[in-house]
């Protein structure tokens, strides 16, 4: 007999929700950022004792019923530039949505960073809770994604500009690591971290692809003074060479 793990009780999609309902109970489950406004009948007839609903929109009668069952309901937070309860990792398109139309300052990445800068030192307990819940949700999703992987981390090197020998070297390192079967993980920042991710992305492509991508990126060597000028070059790489590693 296998022992149930906390991940077995996590629900992050309508498909997973429907599967749990079909098995007869939602008791003890953790439902993350699933729109349940179309699942009122299921919520009304299914046991939800000790369940936790994190950022799940639902009809008022459904919310009242699950609370009566003893479930905890954390409603969506209005006017927040990120979902603190989301159970999945972000994609580049998620973070840079709106870049072409409104520039970097309008993207979820910039808005979330501005919110963090504005709340990190004000001592507000609610903002602190939202940060903690969000970070734990992302850590949990990352743990699931990396389960069984051989991971090599690359950190630092923010000042390493595109078009430099050092940047190219970091990209070559990332490509070789990925081709050797490792998963390249970075802090997501510019410089060496971007270069290592670029190399891992290039791993499935012919060698010449990375050379061409480095030349393309060198046209926008730094995120200073404008991320709005720097980020589109990376998206051009993804557009010209899709299905990277």
C-alpha positions as CSV (number, residue, x, y, z in Angstrom):
1,X,0.0,0.0,0.0
2,X,1.3,3.4,-0.9
3,X,1.2,6.2,1.6
4,X,-0.7,9.4,0.6
5,X,1.4,12.5,0.4
6,X,0.4,16.1,0.8
7,X,0.7,16.5,-3.0
8,X,-2.0,13.9,-3.5
9,X,-4.5,16.2,-1.8
10,X,-3.6,19.3,-3.9
11,X,-6.0,20.4,-6.6
12,X,-4.8,22.9,-9.1
13,X,-7.2,22.5,-12.1
14,X,-10.8,21.8,-12.8
15,X,-9.8,18.3,-14.1
16,X,-8.2,17.5,-10.7
17,X,-11.3,18.9,-8.9
18,X,-13.7,16.8,-11.0
19,X,-11.5,13.7,-10.3
20,X,-11.6,14.2,-6.6
21,X,-15.4,14.7,-6.7
22,X,-15.8,11.5,-8.7
23,X,-13.9,9.7,-6.0
24,X,-16.5,10.8,-3.5
25,X,-14.9,13.5,-1.3
26,X,-13.0,16.7,-1.1
27,X,-12.4,16.4,2.6
28,X,-8.9,17.5,3.5
29,X,-8.0,18.7,0.0
30,X,-6.2,21.9,-0.8
31,X,-7.7,23.7,-3.8
32,X,-5.5,26.4,-5.3
33,X,-6.7,29.1,-7.6
34,X,-9.4,27.1,-9.4
35,X,-12.5,29.0,-10.6
36,X,-15.4,27.0,-9.0
37,X,-18.2,29.3,-10.0
38,X,-19.4,26.5,-12.4
39,X,-19.1,23.8,-9.8
40,X,-21.8,24.9,-7.3
41,X,-23.7,21.6,-7.5
42,X,-20.6,19.6,-6.9
43,X,-19.6,21.7,-3.9
44,X,-23.1,21.5,-2.4
45,X,-23.3,17.7,-2.5
46,X,-19.7,16.8,-1.7
47,X,-18.0,16.5,1.7
48,X,-15.5,19.3,2.1
49,X,-14.6,18.9,5.8
50,X,-11.2,20.3,6.6
51,X,-10.6,21.3,3.0
52,X,-8.8,24.6,2.2
53,X,-9.8,26.7,-0.8
54,X,-7.1,29.2,-1.7
55,X,-8.2,32.0,-4.1
56,X,-11.1,30.0,-5.6
57,X,-14.0,32.0,-6.8
58,X,-17.4,30.3,-6.0
59,X,-21.0,31.2,-5.6
60,X,-22.2,32.5,-2.2
61,X,-24.3,29.5,-1.4
62,X,-21.4,27.2,-2.2
63,X,-19.0,29.2,0.0
64,X,-21.5,29.1,2.8
65,X,-21.9,25.4,2.6
66,X,-18.2,24.5,2.5
67,X,-17.6,26.8,5.5
68,X,-20.4,25.0,7.3
69,X,-18.6,21.8,6.5
70,X,-15.6,23.1,8.4
71,X,-13.5,24.1,5.3
72,X,-11.4,27.3,5.2
73,X,-12.0,29.7,2.4
74,X,-9.4,32.3,1.4
75,X,-11.1,34.5,-1.2
76,X,-9.2,36.0,-4.2
77,X,-7.4,39.2,-3.2
78,X,-8.6,42.2,-5.3
79,X,-6.2,44.7,-7.0
80,X,-3.2,42.5,-6.5
81,X,-0.7,42.3,-9.4
82,X,-0.1,38.5,-8.8
83,X,-2.0,35.5,-7.7
84,X,-0.6,34.6,-4.2
85,X,-2.3,31.1,-4.3
86,X,-1.3,30.0,-7.8
87,X,0.0,26.4,-7.9
88,X,2.1,26.6,-11.1
89,X,5.4,28.2,-12.2
90,X,5.4,31.3,-14.3
91,X,6.3,31.3,-18.0
92,X,8.1,34.2,-19.8
93,X,4.8,35.1,-21.4
94,X,3.1,35.3,-18.0
95,X,5.6,37.6,-16.6
96,X,6.0,39.9,-19.6
97,X,2.4,40.1,-20.7
98,X,1.7,43.6,-22.2
99,X,5.4,44.3,-23.0
100,X,4.8,45.2,-26.6
101,X,1.8,47.5,-25.9
102,X,2.7,49.2,-22.6
103,X,6.5,48.6,-22.1
104,X,8.0,46.8,-19.2
105,X,6.4,49.0,-16.6
106,X,3.0,47.6,-17.5
107,X,4.0,43.9,-17.2
108,X,3.0,41.6,-14.3
109,X,6.7,41.2,-13.5
110,X,7.2,45.0,-13.0
111,X,3.9,45.5,-11.2
112,X,4.6,42.6,-8.8
113,X,8.1,44.0,-8.1
114,X,6.7,47.5,-7.5
115,X,4.2,46.0,-5.1
116,X,6.9,44.1,-3.2
117,X,9.1,47.2,-2.9
118,X,6.2,49.2,-1.6
119,X,5.1,46.7,1.0
120,X,8.3,44.9,2.2
121,X,9.1,47.5,4.9
122,X,5.8,48.8,6.0
123,X,5.1,46.0,8.5
124,X,1.7,45.2,7.2
125,X,0.8,41.7,8.3
126,X,-1.6,41.0,5.5
127,X,1.1,41.9,2.8
128,X,3.6,39.7,4.7
129,X,1.2,36.8,4.7
130,X,0.5,37.2,0.9
131,X,4.2,37.2,0.2
132,X,4.8,34.1,2.3
133,X,1.9,32.2,0.7
134,X,2.9,33.1,-2.8
135,X,6.6,32.2,-2.2
136,X,5.6,28.9,-0.7
137,X,3.2,28.1,-3.6
138,X,6.0,28.7,-6.1
139,X,8.5,26.7,-4.1
140,X,6.0,23.8,-3.9
141,X,5.5,24.0,-7.7
142,X,9.2,24.1,-8.3
143,X,9.8,21.0,-6.1
144,X,7.2,19.1,-8.1
145,X,8.8,20.2,-11.4
146,X,12.3,19.2,-10.3
147,X,11.4,15.9,-8.7
148,X,13.9,13.3,-10.0
149,X,16.0,15.9,-12.0
150,X,19.7,16.4,-11.7
151,X,19.9,20.2,-11.1
152,X,22.8,22.6,-11.5
153,X,22.3,26.1,-10.2
154,X,23.8,29.2,-11.7
155,X,23.6,32.4,-9.6
156,X,25.0,35.9,-9.7
157,X,26.8,37.7,-12.6
158,X,24.1,40.4,-13.1
159,X,26.6,42.8,-14.7
160,X,27.7,40.3,-17.4
161,X,26.6,42.0,-20.6
162,X,25.3,40.3,-23.7
163,X,27.9,40.3,-26.4
164,X,30.8,39.7,-24.1
165,X,33.0,36.6,-24.0
166,X,32.0,35.9,-20.5
167,X,28.3,35.8,-21.4
168,X,29.0,33.5,-24.3
169,X,31.0,31.2,-22.0
170,X,28.1,31.0,-19.6
171,X,25.8,30.2,-22.4
172,X,28.1,27.4,-23.6
173,X,28.2,26.0,-20.1
174,X,24.4,26.0,-19.9
175,X,24.2,24.2,-23.2
176,X,26.7,21.5,-22.3
177,X,25.1,20.9,-18.9
178,X,21.7,20.5,-20.6
179,X,23.0,18.1,-23.2
180,X,24.6,16.1,-20.4
181,X,21.2,15.6,-18.9
182,X,21.2,18.2,-16.2
183,X,18.5,20.8,-15.5
184,X,19.9,24.3,-15.4
185,X,18.3,26.4,-12.7
186,X,19.1,30.1,-12.1
187,X,17.8,33.0,-10.1
188,X,16.2,34.3,-13.3
189,X,18.2,37.5,-13.4
190,X,20.2,39.1,-16.2
191,X,23.8,38.4,-17.1
192,X,25.2,35.0,-16.3
193,X,21.9,33.6,-15.2
194,X,20.2,34.6,-18.5
195,X,23.2,33.2,-20.4
196,X,23.0,29.9,-18.7
197,X,19.3,29.6,-19.4
198,X,19.9,30.6,-23.0
199,X,22.4,27.8,-23.3
200,X,20.1,25.2,-21.9
201,X,17.3,26.5,-24.2
202,X,19.7,26.0,-27.2
203,X,20.6,22.5,-26.2
204,X,18.1,20.7,-28.6
205,X,19.1,22.9,-31.6
206,X,22.2,22.7,-33.9
207,X,25.3,24.4,-32.5
208,X,25.0,27.3,-34.9
209,X,21.7,28.4,-33.3
210,X,23.5,29.6,-30.2
211,X,26.0,31.6,-32.1
212,X,23.2,33.3,-34.0
213,X,21.2,33.9,-30.9
214,X,24.2,35.5,-29.1
215,X,24.6,37.9,-32.1
216,X,20.9,38.8,-31.9
217,X,21.0,39.5,-28.2
218,X,24.2,41.5,-28.4
219,X,22.2,44.3,-30.1
220,X,20.6,45.0,-26.6
221,X,23.5,44.4,-24.3
222,X,22.0,45.5,-21.0
223,X,18.7,45.9,-19.1
224,X,19.9,49.4,-18.3
225,X,18.6,51.9,-18.9
226,X,15.5,50.2,-20.3
227,X,14.1,46.7,-19.8
228,X,11.6,47.6,-22.4
229,X,14.4,47.6,-25.0
230,X,16.3,44.7,-23.5
231,X,13.5,42.1,-23.1
232,X,12.2,42.0,-26.6
233,X,15.5,40.6,-27.9
234,X,15.0,37.5,-25.8
235,X,11.5,37.0,-27.0
236,X,12.8,37.3,-30.6
237,X,15.2,34.4,-29.8
238,X,12.2,32.3,-28.6
239,X,10.2,33.2,-31.7
240,X,12.9,32.4,-34.2
241,X,13.9,29.2,-32.5
242,X,10.9,27.7,-30.7
243,X,10.8,24.4,-28.8
244,X,14.0,25.0,-26.8
245,X,15.2,22.9,-23.9
